[in-house]
Amino acid sequence: MNVLFVTESKRGCWQLVGRIEALGCRCWFASDPKEIRRIIEFCDIGLVLSTRPITEGSQLMSLLKAPKRTVFYSFPVEDSCLWFQAVPTEAHGPHVSAIRPSEFMSILDNLCTSSRC
């Protein structure tokens, strides 16, 4: 699976990138809509992880929403972050408003292994 990180800095994602790459996924990085568009036209992105909010009606939502693509965004909280699923909203059972980091890692593991990264 190809994973796109939408972030201003790769530095803050290094642990997450390492875990995803260990599952055999390929990671891509983009910081603006032009880069995002170029990457999603170039390769089949199955998972998007963003450090920016991706909400209904936003430019990022219209750019990233696609069949068979899962999109999450993070929101910083103290020394950690909460994750929110933007697309599809009902993919992992009942809608959860926020996902803690430990729960999120389990979801990522399941997504990557079920997609045979």
FINU-386198 format. One line per field, with one value per residue: residue in three letters; x, y, z of N, C-alpha, C, O in turn; residue number from 0. Coordinates in nm, 4 decimals. Layout:
N
residuo: c(ALA;...)
n.u: c(X;...)
n.v: c(Y;...)
n.w: c(Z;...)
ca.u: c(X;...)
ca.v: c(Y;...)
ca.w: c(Z;...)
c.u: c(X;...)
c.v: c(Y;...)
c.w: c(Z;...)
o.u: c(X;...)
o.v: c(Y;...)
o.w: c(Z;...)
num: c(NUM;...)
REM end
This chain:
117
residuo: c(MET;ASN;VAL;LEU;PHE;VAL;THR;GLU;SER;LYS;ARG;GLY;CYS;TRP;GLN;LEU;VAL;GLY;ARG;ILE;GLU;ALA;LEU;GLY;CYS;ARG;CYS;TRP;PHE;ALA;SER;ASP;PRO;LYS;GLU;ILE;ARG;ARG;ILE;ILE;GLU;PHE;CYS;ASP;ILE;GLY;LEU;VAL;LEU;SER;THR;ARG;PRO;ILE;THR;GLU;GLY;SER;GLN;LEU;MET;SER;LEU;LEU;LYS;ALA;PRO;LYS;ARG;THR;VAL;PHE;TYR;SER;PHE;PRO;VAL;GLU;ASP;SER;CYS;LEU;TRP;PHE;GLN;ALA;VAL;PRO;THR;GLU;ALA;HIS;GLY;PRO;HIS;VAL;SER;ALA;ILE;ARG;PRO;SER;GLU;PHE;MET;SER;ILE;LEU;ASP;ASN;LEU;CYS;THR;SER;SER;ARG;CYS)
n.u: c(0.0844;0.0501;0.1291;0.0382;0.1722;0.0558;0.2028;0.3931;0.6455;0.8674;0.9996;0.8464;0.7038;0.8521;0.8584;0.6110;0.6282;0.8397;0.7201;0.5121;0.6562;0.7927;0.5931;0.5893;0.4899;0.4933;0.6040;0.5024;0.5435;0.3908;0.3312;0.1682;-0.1282;-0.0638;0.1587;0.0364;-0.1630;0.0005;0.1293;-0.0901;-0.1860;0.0218;0.0673;-0.1093;-0.2680;-0.3491;-0.3845;-0.4030;-0.2380;-0.2637;-0.1382;-0.2870;-0.6200;-0.8845;-1.1697;-1.5240;-1.6094;-1.3756;-1.0789;-0.8767;-1.0259;-1.1833;-0.9811;-0.8555;-1.0469;-1.1538;-1.2574;-1.1859;-0.9823;-0.8421;-0.8553;-0.6976;-0.6631;-0.4561;-0.4619;-0.2900;-0.2323;-0.1262;0.1553;0.1172;-0.1128;-0.4431;-0.6315;-0.8388;-1.0826;-1.1338;-1.2170;-1.3232;-1.6077;-1.7339;-1.5788;-1.4534;-1.6358;-1.8743;-1.9044;-1.6296;-1.5329;-1.2761;-0.9508;-0.7267;-0.3628;-0.2597;-0.4764;-0.4991;-0.2639;-0.3144;-0.5299;-0.3987;-0.2127;-0.3926;-0.5119;-0.2898;-0.1955;-0.4203;-0.4387;-0.2234;0.0408)
n.v: c(-0.1174;0.2217;0.5035;0.8260;1.1030;1.4007;1.6760;1.9367;1.8872;1.6190;1.5314;1.5177;1.2858;1.0552;0.8166;0.6973;0.6662;0.4818;0.2569;0.2013;0.1577;-0.0705;-0.2544;-0.2962;-0.1023;0.1751;0.5030;0.8375;1.1942;1.5117;1.8640;2.0619;2.1424;2.1184;1.9427;1.7204;1.6553;1.5859;1.3544;1.1786;1.1445;1.0120;0.7703;0.4948;0.5769;0.4442;0.5068;0.7962;1.0132;1.2889;1.5956;1.8126;1.9421;1.7638;1.8232;1.7976;1.9467;2.0926;2.2004;2.0074;1.7765;1.7443;1.6963;1.4624;1.2627;0.9511;0.6439;0.3446;0.4586;0.5493;0.8034;0.9867;1.2373;1.4260;1.5787;1.7886;1.7272;1.8166;1.6301;1.4570;1.3296;1.3336;1.1262;1.1503;1.0096;1.0854;0.9939;0.6763;0.7604;0.5642;0.3338;0.1734;0.0421;0.1711;0.5272;0.7050;0.9765;1.0657;0.9210;0.7556;0.7503;0.4821;0.3185;0.3998;0.3037;0.0314;0.0232;0.1138;-0.0970;-0.3061;-0.2065;-0.1943;-0.4620;-0.5990;-0.4958;-0.5945;-0.4678)
n.w: c(0.0000;-0.0770;0.1119;0.1946;0.3487;0.4665;0.5488;0.7043;0.7930;0.7846;1.0013;1.2414;1.2065;1.2072;1.3694;1.3188;1.0409;1.0290;1.1470;0.9667;0.7301;0.8101;0.7905;0.5266;0.3595;0.1287;0.1675;0.1052;0.0792;0.1192;0.1150;0.0216;-0.1776;-0.4550;-0.4628;-0.3432;-0.5325;-0.7512;-0.6542;-0.5980;-0.8517;-0.9689;-0.8284;-0.6760;-0.4025;-0.0969;0.1671;0.3640;0.5790;0.7726;0.9061;0.9092;0.9476;0.7904;0.6724;0.5980;0.2952;0.2748;0.0946;0.0974;0.1541;-0.0788;-0.2586;-0.1650;-0.1164;-0.2229;-0.3814;-0.2023;-0.0509;0.2537;0.4925;0.7441;0.9967;1.2204;1.5486;1.7556;2.1038;2.4090;2.4829;2.2764;2.0315;1.8915;1.6734;1.3868;1.1783;0.8486;0.5958;0.4851;0.6847;0.8362;0.8527;1.0542;1.2339;1.4716;1.4527;1.5694;1.7555;1.8271;1.8148;2.0154;2.0335;2.0815;2.0093;1.7479;1.6285;1.6252;1.4466;1.2153;1.1796;1.1212;0.8849;0.7102;0.7066;0.6144;0.3638;0.2462;0.2267)
ca.u: c(0.0000;0.1169;0.0781;0.0741;0.1736;0.0366;0.2661;0.4952;0.7766;0.8808;1.0639;0.7491;0.6356;0.9503;0.8225;0.4972;0.6815;0.9159;0.6275;0.4411;0.7521;0.8217;0.4838;0.6086;0.4251;0.5791;0.5574;0.5192;0.5229;0.3494;0.2959;0.0709;-0.2203;0.0020;0.2354;-0.0605;-0.2235;0.1029;0.1522;-0.2061;-0.1985;0.1351;0.0570;-0.2344;-0.2567;-0.4562;-0.3965;-0.3503;-0.2246;-0.2407;-0.1256;-0.3832;-0.7592;-0.9490;-1.3110;-1.6191;-1.6139;-1.2439;-1.0033;-0.8080;-1.1243;-1.2187;-0.8621;-0.8138;-1.1553;-1.1551;-1.2941;-1.0790;-0.8769;-0.8726;-0.7892;-0.6993;-0.5853;-0.4224;-0.4759;-0.1984;-0.2836;-0.0134;0.2742;0.0730;-0.2143;-0.5622;-0.6536;-0.9772;-1.0982;-1.2075;-1.2750;-1.4676;-1.6378;-1.7879;-1.4971;-1.4099;-1.7450;-1.9449;-1.8230;-1.5559;-1.4953;-1.1312;-0.8815;-0.6016;-0.2483;-0.2477;-0.5842;-0.4684;-0.1610;-0.3820;-0.6055;-0.3008;-0.1634;-0.4980;-0.5251;-0.1733;-0.1875;-0.5332;-0.4150;-0.0993;0.1337)
ca.v: c(0.0000;0.3512;0.5890;0.9661;1.1896;1.5425;1.7385;2.0387;1.8372;1.4742;1.5077;1.4826;1.1610;0.9498;0.6891;0.6440;0.6233;0.3597;0.1455;0.1721;0.0973;-0.2061;-0.3393;-0.3121;0.0051;0.2802;0.6328;0.9574;1.3142;1.6325;1.9700;2.1551;2.0769;2.0867;1.8195;1.6133;1.6200;1.5183;1.2196;1.0903;1.1127;0.9266;0.6368;0.4588;0.5999;0.3763;0.5626;0.9316;1.0571;1.4326;1.6762;1.9223;1.8947;1.7332;1.8251;1.8014;2.0733;2.1571;2.1742;1.8789;1.6681;1.7234;1.6454;1.3309;1.1651;0.8608;0.5066;0.2570;0.5359;0.5839;0.9292;1.0272;1.3560;1.4330;1.7052;1.7813;1.7424;1.8085;1.5657;1.3523;1.3781;1.2512;1.1023;1.1527;0.9508;1.1753;0.9166;0.6865;0.7893;0.4474;0.2178;0.0885;0.0269;0.2946;0.6476;0.7466;1.1152;1.0802;0.7940;0.7715;0.6947;0.3359;0.2628;0.4335;0.2121;-0.0951;0.0437;0.1171;-0.2333;-0.3809;-0.1550;-0.2326;-0.6070;-0.6442;-0.4494;-0.6612;-0.3617)
ca.w: c(0.0000;-0.0758;0.2180;0.1763;0.4658;0.4356;0.6642;0.6759;0.8319;0.7995;1.1301;1.3435;1.1714;1.1831;1.4330;1.2446;0.9110;1.0524;1.1718;0.8420;0.6369;0.8590;0.7421;0.3830;0.2831;0.0747;0.2166;0.0251;0.1594;0.0478;0.2079;-0.0356;-0.2722;-0.5823;-0.4414;-0.3185;-0.6622;-0.8321;-0.5999;-0.6147;-0.9948;-1.0026;-0.7706;-0.6110;-0.2586;-0.0248;0.3012;0.3816;0.7173;0.7631;1.0275;0.8915;0.9483;0.6627;0.7077;0.4871;0.2229;0.2656;-0.0282;0.1128;0.1439;-0.2196;-0.3264;-0.1151;-0.1104;-0.3381;-0.3443;-0.1519;0.0150;0.3915;0.5270;0.8837;1.0305;1.3630;1.6181;1.8696;2.2397;2.5016;2.4261;2.1857;1.9380;1.8682;1.5310;1.3419;1.0460;0.7595;0.4858;0.5035;0.8248;0.9064;0.8183;1.1648;1.3298;1.5040;1.4370;1.6872;1.7319;1.8390;1.8330;2.0885;1.9597;2.0912;1.9265;1.6093;1.5786;1.5990;1.3223;1.1051;1.1596;1.0525;0.7470;0.6298;0.6871;0.5316;0.2274;0.2005;0.1862)
c.u: c(0.0892;0.0481;0.1288;0.0640;0.1581;0.0833;0.3683;0.6354;0.7746;0.9303;0.9653;0.6810;0.7272;0.9145;0.7090;0.5423;0.7569;0.8257;0.5557;0.5341;0.7884;0.7134;0.4904;0.5426;0.5289;0.5208;0.5955;0.4888;0.4850;0.3091;0.1947;-0.0147;-0.1562;0.0821;0.1423;-0.1184;-0.1250;0.1231;0.0314;-0.2354;-0.0920;0.1192;-0.0752;-0.2166;-0.3761;-0.4834;-0.3324;-0.3511;-0.1825;-0.2243;-0.2148;-0.5238;-0.8118;-1.0973;-1.3975;-1.6209;-1.4797;-1.1759;-0.9327;-0.9049;-1.1570;-1.1015;-0.8324;-0.9216;-1.1587;-1.1990;-1.1696;-0.9610;-0.9264;-0.7897;-0.8088;-0.6252;-0.5648;-0.4437;-0.3878;-0.2683;-0.1679;0.1074;0.2394;-0.0232;-0.3334;-0.5773;-0.8026;-0.9825;-1.1870;-1.2809;-1.2360;-1.4982;-1.6839;-1.7024;-1.4651;-1.5162;-1.8124;-1.8513;-1.7602;-1.5066;-1.3446;-1.0699;-0.7489;-0.4869;-0.2374;-0.3544;-0.5544;-0.3644;-0.2211;-0.4619;-0.5111;-0.2463;-0.2656;-0.5142;-0.4113;-0.1665;-0.3025;-0.5176;-0.2912;-0.0025;0.2491)
c.v: c(0.1241;0.4397;0.7304;1.0380;1.3330;1.6173;1.8422;1.9853;1.6857;1.4390;1.4608;1.3484;1.0400;0.8167;0.6205;0.5916;0.4914;0.2387;0.1045;0.1074;-0.0448;-0.3047;-0.3579;-0.2060;0.1046;0.4149;0.7460;1.0777;1.4314;1.7367;2.0691;2.0833;2.0387;1.9563;1.6999;1.5643;1.5411;1.3747;1.1297;1.0600;1.0113;0.7844;0.6190;0.4697;0.5360;0.4354;0.6999;0.9632;1.2032;1.4968;1.7997;1.8656;1.8728;1.7175;1.8363;1.9407;2.1433;2.1201;2.0389;1.7615;1.6404;1.6650;1.4998;1.2242;1.0828;0.7227;0.4286;0.3340;0.5722;0.7065;0.9590;1.1595;1.3615;1.5739;1.6975;1.8085;1.7159;1.7452;1.4588;1.4126;1.2832;1.2382;1.0995;1.0916;1.0411;1.0986;0.7711;0.7005;0.6665;0.3220;0.1242;0.0798;0.1592;0.4150;0.6873;0.8877;1.1363;0.9442;0.8225;0.7050;0.5427;0.2663;0.2848;0.3383;0.0763;-0.0874;0.0444;-0.0220;-0.3161;-0.3362;-0.2053;-0.3829;-0.6587;-0.6011;-0.5130;-0.5621;-0.4196)
c.w: c(0.0000;0.0265;0.1946;0.3098;0.4177;0.5590;0.6190;0.7029;0.8491;0.9398;1.2369;1.3217;1.1702;1.2481;1.3578;1.1081;0.9264;1.0720;1.0438;0.7398;0.6795;0.8171;0.5900;0.2979;0.2330;0.1144;0.1216;0.1137;0.0702;0.1504;0.1512;-0.1409;-0.4056;-0.5712;-0.4204;-0.4502;-0.7481;-0.7842;-0.6231;-0.7611;-1.0363;-0.9496;-0.6970;-0.4595;-0.1893;0.1120;0.3038;0.5298;0.7142;0.8999;1.0180;0.8949;0.8060;0.6935;0.5829;0.4255;0.2095;0.1338;-0.0193;0.0997;-0.0027;-0.2980;-0.2899;-0.1161;-0.2392;-0.2907;-0.3004;-0.0921;0.1553;0.4293;0.6753;0.8979;1.1808;1.4166;1.7422;2.0027;2.3346;2.4335;2.3241;2.0833;1.9387;1.7181;1.5023;1.2024;0.9618;0.6502;0.5013;0.6513;0.9019;0.8915;0.9355;1.2730;1.3556;1.4956;1.5699;1.6613;1.7397;1.8697;1.9038;2.0116;1.9662;2.0075;1.7781;1.5509;1.5470;1.4687;1.2026;1.0751;1.0820;0.9089;0.6588;0.6059;0.6026;0.3869;0.1660;0.1415;0.1068)
o.u: c(0.1909;-0.0745;0.2487;-0.0398;0.2381;0.0139;0.4221;0.7326;0.6898;0.9050;0.9984;0.6078;0.6828;0.9379;0.7120;0.4991;0.7397;0.8529;0.5406;0.4951;0.8124;0.7386;0.4068;0.5394;0.6382;0.4012;0.7053;0.4164;0.5389;0.2595;0.1411;0.0222;-0.1918;0.0745;0.1665;-0.1219;-0.1620;0.1329;0.0483;-0.3021;-0.1137;0.1538;-0.1426;-0.1572;-0.4908;-0.5918;-0.2220;-0.4513;-0.0777;-0.2888;-0.2171;-0.5460;-0.7868;-1.1429;-1.3514;-1.6327;-1.4702;-1.2113;-0.9291;-0.8706;-1.1582;-1.1223;-0.7888;-0.8897;-1.1655;-1.1803;-1.0614;-0.8508;-1.0387;-0.6699;-0.9209;-0.5350;-0.6449;-0.4435;-0.4076;-0.3513;-0.1168;0.1579;0.3249;-0.0159;-0.3237;-0.5402;-0.8822;-0.8967;-1.3009;-1.3937;-1.1191;-1.4197;-1.6735;-1.7520;-1.4512;-1.4893;-1.8087;-1.7329;-1.8296;-1.4458;-1.2906;-1.1286;-0.6691;-0.5107;-0.2082;-0.3260;-0.5815;-0.3763;-0.1808;-0.4610;-0.5401;-0.2349;-0.2300;-0.5289;-0.4335;-0.1346;-0.2843;-0.5759;-0.2583;0.0327;0.3377)
o.v: c(0.1291;0.4505;0.7518;1.0343;1.3812;1.6222;1.8346;2.0319;1.6315;1.3294;1.3720;1.3015;0.9309;0.7121;0.4993;0.4847;0.4000;0.1308;-0.0145;0.0131;-0.1305;-0.4249;-0.4271;-0.2186;0.1160;0.4384;0.7492;1.0651;1.4486;1.7040;2.1516;1.9756;1.9360;1.8704;1.5915;1.4439;1.4417;1.2831;1.0149;0.9611;0.9333;0.6884;0.7156;0.3821;0.5693;0.4173;0.7191;0.9430;1.2370;1.4570;1.8820;1.7530;1.9520;1.6111;1.8784;2.0406;2.2441;2.0210;1.9641;1.6588;1.5249;1.5914;1.4224;1.1053;1.1372;0.6878;0.4462;0.2800;0.6197;0.7128;0.9571;1.1895;1.3091;1.6725;1.6096;1.8987;1.6041;1.8004;1.3776;1.5315;1.1681;1.3288;1.0523;1.1192;1.0699;1.1331;0.7449;0.6556;0.6654;0.2121;0.0038;0.1070;0.2493;0.4048;0.7016;0.9153;1.2181;0.8627;0.9039;0.6132;0.4799;0.1661;0.1987;0.2969;0.0127;-0.1818;-0.0173;-0.0608;-0.3877;-0.4197;-0.2526;-0.4262;-0.7535;-0.6618;-0.4890;-0.5691;-0.3457)
o.w: c(0.0692;0.0287;0.1768;0.3758;0.3375;0.6605;0.5086;0.6435;0.9200;0.9898;1.3155;1.4089;1.1347;1.1875;1.3364;1.0651;0.8459;1.0193;1.0162;0.6709;0.5944;0.8091;0.5319;0.1755;0.2885;0.0970;0.0660;0.2125;-0.0391;0.2582;0.2251;-0.1878;-0.4633;-0.6590;-0.4735;-0.4758;-0.8104;-0.8659;-0.6641;-0.7919;-1.1290;-1.0184;-0.6613;-0.3967;-0.2189;0.1676;0.2529;0.5983;0.6593;0.9969;1.1096;0.8503;0.7151;0.7354;0.4768;0.4965;0.1395;0.0701;-0.1171;0.0410;-0.0452;-0.3944;-0.3752;-0.1167;-0.3494;-0.1741;-0.3564;-0.0835;0.1723;0.4018;0.7260;0.8197;1.2582;1.3429;1.8261;2.0141;2.3400;2.3357;2.2888;2.0524;1.9812;1.6435;1.5835;1.1186;0.9985;0.6152;0.5297;0.7347;1.0245;0.9164;0.9140;1.3900;1.2718;1.5279;1.6706;1.5579;1.6651;1.9408;1.8574;1.9330;1.8645;1.9419;1.6945;1.4356;1.4497;1.3896;1.1001;0.9588;0.9884;0.8196;0.5474;0.4952;0.5261;0.2970;0.0499;0.0238;0.0639)
num: c(0;1;2;3;4;5;6;7;8;9;10;11;12;13;14;15;16;17;18;19;20;21;22;23;24;25;26;27;28;29;30;31;32;33;34;35;36;37;38;39;40;41;42;43;44;45;46;47;48;49;50;51;52;53;54;55;56;57;58;59;60;61;62;63;64;65;66;67;68;69;70;71;72;73;74;75;76;77;78;79;80;81;82;83;84;85;86;87;88;89;90;91;92;93;94;95;96;97;98;99;100;101;102;103;104;105;106;107;108;109;110;111;112;113;114;115;116)
REM end
